[in-house]
Every structure is written in structure tokens, then in C-alpha cells.
Amino acid sequence: MGVYIYKGLDAAGARRCGTLTADTPTEGREHLRAQGWRIERFDPARGAGRNGRTSLADLTSWTRFASRSRRETRVADFARELAMLLRAAVPLAEALDVLIQQTTHRRWQIVLRDVRERVVGGASLADALREHATWFEGVFLSAVTVGQKAGTLDQALTQLGGFLRERTKLAARVTAALAYPMILVTLGCGVTIFLMTFVIPQLLRVLETNGRPLPAPTALLKQISDALVVGWPWILTGLGLLAVGTSTLLRTRRGRRVAQALLLRTPLLGTLLKKTLVARFAQQASLLLGTGVPFTEAIALIRGGTRNLVLAEELAAVEEAVRAGSDVAPALANSRVFPPLVVHLVAVGQSAGELPEMLEALRQDYETEVSLALSRFTAAIEPLLIVVIAAGVGFVILATILPILDVTRMLR
């Protein structure tokens, strides 16, 4: 059975389009004609193979460019709505049908149709979702697997929906806090380059007509302006090579690890990143352990899903220590991410058999800590950027006014 896109006039004469599943294109067209459609276009969904089946590789290549937060929002809504339908005793295949009819996003609809086909064909929900790893991460799949085995799929999906919503909110807060300084720096650099390449050269050309030597600040400003005007191809080439070199370095595991380790040591920003990593770890671990995933498997899933290699190395040490029969605390004795308080609380929760509850408390506490760290970061960085930009603008104004004042004194 494949997925097809159709377009035409429905029985009421309205022009519409949509997707449907059918064994063959002929069967799909006959189904539409039986409903009174006048078909104008009927094609396999983009990325469909010769048999009309959606190509998961093509879907994956497109979703790489989709917004991560939008994908997580869709998956969170999917988990929450599917949980409500299952609690109402709606069969899984019928529940997926309802969600397919409800969505208006064509790509997401194709994903859900493929999931439904696999479930109807006898696959478990987790196995069907696993074919769309770009949308459904390992933590999600593991929780669904455990929920299906334990007969608590609706509860697992409810927890997953809440988990994804909270994680999206946390990421949005961090992104918003970092976006303002970046916008401020970009605008400041853009205005400075415009002044130095278009306004200042014309002004200095007028000031040089009196034949008097320029003051030192003005002469320095002229040199900088001339360098930008004349040497901009070399500057752009240098910046391009620097960007390519940095990108190439960050593609290597060692380069990413060094960069991430340096960021964790950065004042203010490093503290913010550490608290964010701890909050995400506590969030994921409490979800997995709460749904019945074994501790070592939960650590392995979190380690496999994190993009921070420093955190991944520390979680690998924890996993190895626990498998060897040791406690968590010794493995994280010299942690660069987890503070001693967190390590101690995790160890206490593990020994008392209350680790999920302890991690949930840590999650709530560290989400508050992240909010406070964001406030401190923005409160410190905004005045600093304003001072730097004001100093640059002040230098330009001073270097421009000095020769004008000299000319004014001469006229007196």
C-alpha cells in the first residue's frame, strides 16, 4: 500500500487536494471517482518509490531542514492526542486514522499514514515509529516500547507529551536569551561597516581638502576605513576561509569536544549551559525510569541522544560503573557538568530506590535555575554590549569632530 497526492474538484465542485493510501494508483483513482471527484492530478507522494510507497530516505532528507522545535511540537501533540484516544478505548489503528484526518501538514500526514500501514500490517507501534527516527527519538521509542509491553501505553504517551512540551519550552527560553545579544552584535557590526565604507570616506575626503594633517584618532579611522574599502575582497576571503576551517573542525569529534569543553568553561555562558544540560538529563532520566526503563538502558539512551560530547563521556563512565556494580557518585566524582550536589542526590535516590522522584525534583529545581541563569546572563551581557557599541560609535564621532574643530579654530 502506498501514499498518493491528489488534486481536483470534489462532489460539491470545490477545488481541493489531499493524500490517501491505496494498493495501486488505479484503486486510488476509482475510490475518488466513487465519491464524485473529478481528478486533475494523482501522483505518488514525493519520495515514493515505484510501488508508490513513501521513501523514508527522502522524508528524512527533508525533515533535516525542518525546525526541530516544530517537529517536537507535532510529536508532543501526537502523543497527547493518541493517549486521549487510547484512554477512550479507541483501537490503535482507528486512533491513528483520526489523527491522520485531523492533521493538515502534508509531510506529517505521510509519516502518520506510513505508521498506520505498518501497525495494520502487524508491527508494534514502537517498531512503526522507529522507521521515522528523524521525528521520533530514542527516548520516545523506548518509552513507547515499555508502555506497550506493560499495557500502559496511554500513560507513557501522556508522559511523553508533557516531556516534549517542557523540553521545547526550555529550549525556547534559552534560544530567546541568546538571540537578543546576537541580534544586537549583528546590527552593531552592520551599522559600523556601513559608516566605515560609505559615510566616513566621503566625510574624510572633504576634511582633507584644507591640507592640514589629520588628528591621530581621525588618521586611525581613515586607515581602518581605507582598509575596509580597498581590502574588502581579502577580508571576505579570510572570513570565508575561517568559517570553512571552523566548520570543518567542528565536524570532527575531537573538534566538537574541544569547542564544547571551552564553552562549558566560559563565564556566565558556561554556567547557563551546565544548568541546561543537567535540567535536560534529569527530565529525560525521570521520564525513562518512570516508564520502567532500566537505569543502564536509560543512561545509554540519553548518552546516544545528547549532542554534547563532554556529557556523553561522563554518562558513558556512569553506565560502565553501574554495569560493573558500582555507584553513580564515584563515576561522577570529577564531573565537568554535574555539580557535587546533583551527583550526591542521584546516588541517594538510587540507593533508596526513589531515583525517578529524585530526578523529577531535580528537573523542577534546575529549570528554575536555568531561568535565573538566563536572567543573570542577559542582565550582564546587555550592558556590556551597549558599552562596547557606544565606545565604537564614540570613537567614530570623536575622530570626525576633531578635524572640524581644528577648521573652526582656524577660521576664528
N, C-alpha and C positions, 0 to 999 in steps of 0.2 A: 504494500500500500504506500502511495506517495502523496506528496503535498503539492497542490496546484494553486496558481493565482488566476482569478477570473475577473472579467470586466464586461459590463453590458447593461441592458435595460431589464429591470425586474418586471414582475407581472403588473405592477401599477404604472409602469412606464418611466420610473425614476432611474437615472444612471447611477450605478453602484459598482463597487469592486469588493473583493474579499478573497479568502483562501478556503480550500476544502481538501479533504483526504479522499482518495479513491484508489481502487486497484489498478485501473487503467485510465488514460485520458478519455477514452470513449465513454466509460462508465460515468465519469465526472460530468461530461457534457450532457449525457442523457438525463442525469439527475437534475441538472439545472433546467433543462428544457421541460422536464416534467413539472417543474414549479412555475413555468411560464416565462422563463428568462429568454431574452434574445441576446445571444452571446456575441461579443465583439472581440474578446481576447481570452484565450485559455492556454496557459503555459505552465510548465513545471516551475516551482518556486526557485528563485535564484540560488544557484549552487546545487540544484537537483541533478542527479545522475541520469543515465539513460533509462533507468527503470522508474524515473520520476521521484525517486527518494531524495530527501534533502541531504546534501553533502555537509556533514558535520565539520569538515575541514574549512569549507567556505564560510560557514556560520561563525566558526571560531575566528577566522581572519578578520571578519567584520567587527566582531564584538571586542577585539583587542582595542579598537579605536573608540568604542562606546564609553561613556562616562561610567567609571567604577561606582560612583555613588548612585547613579540612576539604575544600574544593574542591581545593586544591593537593595534599593527601594522596591524594585519589581519583585525580587525574590522574597523580600520580607512580606510584601502584600500577598504573594502566592502562598507562603507558609501560613500566614494568619487566616486567610480565606479558606484554604484547604482544611485547616484544623477545624474551623467552624462547620464546614460541610460534613466532615467525618464525625464530629460530635453529634450531628443531627442524624446519624445513621445512614447517610448517603453513601452508596458504593463508590469505591475509589475511581473507577473508570467514568462513572456518571459525574462525580465531582470534578474531575479533570475536564469533562465536556462543558460543564457550567463555566469554568474558568476560561476555557478557550473562547466560548461565545462572548464572554464579558470583556476580554481584552481587545483593544483597538490597535495595539502596536504589532505590526506585521511580523517582525523578526521574532518577537517574544511568542507570538501566536504559533509560529512554525516550530519553535522549541517545544511548546506545550503539546502540540499535535504529535510530535515525534515521541515525547514521553508517554502520551496516552497510547499510541500504537504499540509501544514496547510493553506497557503494562497489560494491555488486552492480549498481547501475544504470549503472556505468561511470565514476563520478567518482573522482578520486585521493583518497587518504586525507587529504591536506592540505586539499583543497577541501571534503571532507565535514566535517572538523573545523572549518573556517573558518565554517561555519554556526552554530557554537556558540561564539562569541567570548567569552562570559561565562566559559566553562570553559577554553578554550584560547587563551592569549595569543599575541601576535605572535611572540615569541621561539620559542615552542614550534612554531608553524605554519611558521616559516621553516626551522627545523632539520629538521622532517619533510619539507618540500619538497625541500631539498637532499639529504637522505638518500635519498629516493625516486629522484631524478634520478641520483644516484651509485651506486645499488644497495646502499647501506649503511644501510638503514632501521633494521635491528635495532641497529646501533651507535649511531645517532643517538638512538633511543628509550632505550637504556641510559644514555647521557649525560644525556638529559633527565630521566629518573627520578632519577638522582643529583643533578642540579642542583636540582630541585624539593624534594627531601628536605633538602638542605643549606640552601636558602633558607628553608624552613619552620622548621628548627631555629634559624637565625639570628634570624628574626622572633620566634620564641617566647622566645628568651633576652632580646631587647630588651623585649618586652612584659612579661615577668615582672619585669624590673628596674624598669620604670616603674610596674607595678601596685602594688607594696608602698607606695611613698610616697603614691600616690593614695588607697589604702585607708586609710592612716594619717591623712591630711588629712581625708578624709570622715568617719571615725569621730570624730576630734577635734572637727570642726565640729558634728556631730550631738549629741555629749555636751554641748558648750558651749551650744548653743541650748536643749537640754532643761533644763539647770541654770538658764539665764538666764530662761526663760519659765515654769517650773513650780516649781522648788525655791527659787530666790533670792527671788522676790516674797513667798512665804509667810513665809520666814525674816525678811526685812526688815520685814514687817508686824508681826511680834512684837517686833522690836528697836525699832521706832518708838513703841511704847506707853509707854516710860518718859519720853517728852517731851524727851529730851536731843538736841542736834544730832548728826548722824552724822559720823564722821571723814571726811576728804576722800576716801580710797580707797573707802569704803563709799558715800558720796554719788555718786561717779562710777559705781560699779557699779549703783546704783539708777537713775541716768539711763539707762544702757545697757539695763538690764532693762526699764524703762518704755517705752523707745523700741521694743524688740522686741515687747513685749506689745501696746502701743497701735498702733504703726505697722507691724505685720507686713503688712497689705494693700499699703501703699505700698512696703515693701521688696520684697515678692514681685513687684509690678508693675514696679519698677525693674530687678530682676534679670531678669525676663522680657523687658523691652524691650532690656536689654543683651545677652541671649542671642540675641534675634531680630536685633538690629543686627549683632552679631558674625557670626552665621550668614550674614546677607545679604552682609556684606562679604567673607567667605571664599568665597562663591560666585562672586565676580568674580575674574578672572585677576589683576588688579593687587593686590587684597586678599590673595589667597593668596600671591603672590610676596613682598609686604612681610612677611607673617607668617613665611614660611619663611626669608627672609633674616635676620629678627630672631632666629629660633630658632638659626640657624647661628652667630650672634654671641654666644649665651648661654654663659656659662662652664659648664664640665662637660657640660651637655646638648648644647651646640653641638659640642663635640669628639666626643661619642658619635655624634651624627647624621652628622657628616662621615665618620667612620670607617665607619659603617654604609653610607652611600651609596657610598663607594669600594669596600667589600667586595662590594656587590651589582653594581656596574658591572663589576668585574673578573670576577666569577662569570658574568655574562651574556655579556660580551665573549669570555671564553675559550671558553665553550660554542659560541657562534655561529661564531667564527673556526675553532675546532677541527673543526666540521662542514662547513667550506668556504664559509661565507657571506662575501662580500666585506666589506672593512673599512668602507666608507662605508655599506653597507646595514645592517651590524651596528650602527653608531652610530645610524643613523636608527631602527632598531627599538627600541633601548634608550631613545632620546630620546622616542619615541612612547609607550613603556610606563611611563616614570617619572612619579610624581606630584609630584616636586619641581621646581618651575619654574626655580629657580636652576640646578640641574644640567642641565635641559633646554636652557637658554640656552647654557651652556658647551659642551654636546655639539653644539648647532647650529653654534657657531663652529668646533668641530673638524671637523665634516662639511664645512662650507663651505671651510675651509682645505685639507683633503685633496683635495677635488674640484678646487680651484684649483692643485694640485700642490705645496702647501706641506707642512711637517712639523707634527706634533702639538704639539710644545713651544711654538712661538710663539703658537699659538691659546690655550694654557692658561697663558700667562706670568703672568697676574694672577688665577688661579683662586681662587674662594672656597670650593671644595670639595676639589679635588685639591692636595695638598701638592707642593712642588717635587720631592721625591724620586720620587713616583709619576709626575709628568709626565716627568721625565728617563728613568726606566726604560721607560715606554711608548715614548718616542721612540727609545731604544736598541733595544728589541725590534722596533720597526717597521723601522728601518734594517738590522738584522741578519737580518730575515726569521724571527724567533723570537718574534713577538708573542703567539701563543696560550700558549706555555710561560711567557713572562714574566708574562702576566696570571694564569695559574694559580698561579704562585708568589706573586704579589701577593695573590690571593684567600686563600690559606692564611695568609699573614702578617697580613692585615688582619682575618681572622676571629679570630685570636689577639688582635689589637689591640682589637677590639670587646669581647671577653671581659674584657680588662684594663680598658678604659674603663668597662664596666658595673660592675666591682668597685669602681673608684675613685668612680664616681657614687653607688652605693648606700652606700659607706663614708662619703662626705661628706654626703649628704642625710639619712640616717637620724639621726645625732646632731643635725643642725640642726633637723629637725622635732621631735625629742624635746625639745630645749631650748625651742623656741617653745611647744609644747604645755604643757610644765612651767611656763613663765613665765606662761601664761594661767591655768592651774589654781592656781598660787601666788598670783596676784593675787586670784582669787576667794576663796581660803582666807583671805588676809590681810584683805581687805575685810570678810569675815564675822566673823572673830575679834576685830577691833579693838573694835567696839561691845560685844561680850560681855565683853572685858577691862575696858572702862570701867564696865560694870554691876557687875562683880565688885569693882572698886576702891571703888565707892560703897557696896557692902554691907559692906565692911570698916570 
